[in-house]
């Protein structure tokens, strides 16, 4: 009979290492920053380091494929974005009723920055901070009426749309970003998936370049051979960085103007949320997708009153959609 295992075979670190392994996408790998354990002059053990699995690239800097991928490369690149915190993740909890603002990385507490979740008191639905009261100084928990928060957020988006000033640079940039996101939602050509993968790959290449320079600073790549290997690696990755950057620009230009914001969204007459309106006809998922076009996040501030004196609408802070920067 085998001995009992003293610790779980699976840990969060193990899972994360597997999810980051390029071999999932069928890429060949090489080790970066891996150092063997050694001894110093006094005979003491100097720990080594496992390093990281990096994509093995050809002379042009393109990834080398070694086998059939376990998951599509585009999905693996998208996964790296999630792991690096660059993509929104959807919170799925069984038994929860889907809501407009909560549960998809959209609604936050302005006091502590935590996400807000849905709750129910009697017949009243509300949003509340997910962090327990007392954890943050001066923060005893934060709650806001769900119906009022949903209504105010939607009305502000529609109000800005119908008041668009074509001569205002901020309005033009805001609408252009919304059009870009709409093209992403409606894309069936695979262009947006390729663009997302290219952006993730660009970040991966830049991370590899940073690792190269850090390793050289730490004493790697010494001697004539090491110097040449370092120079070849930098040249190869830099060339691929430029090609990937150029490809991103091509894909972005192809997407620009591919889909325009519908005219009936900017020319609403009457109550934009009233009976018979476009908003009223949409299901919850469509409403969420609409808000995601124009808003990056919604934050809820502390209340200054209660009941009839509550300043509910003033507590809603909208961060309008902005084009993500590519450094």
PyMOL commands that set and color helices and strands:
alter all, ss='L'
color gray80, all
select helices_A, chain A and resi 12-19+22-25+73-83+146-162+169-186+191-217+223-255+263-266+278-281+284-294+307-309+313-315
alter helices_A, ss='H'
color red, helices_A
select strands_A, chain A and resi 29-32+38-39+45-46+52-55+107-109+116-121+124-129+143-145+295-300+316-320
alter strands_A, ss='S'
color yellow, strands_A
deselect
rebuild
show_as cartoon
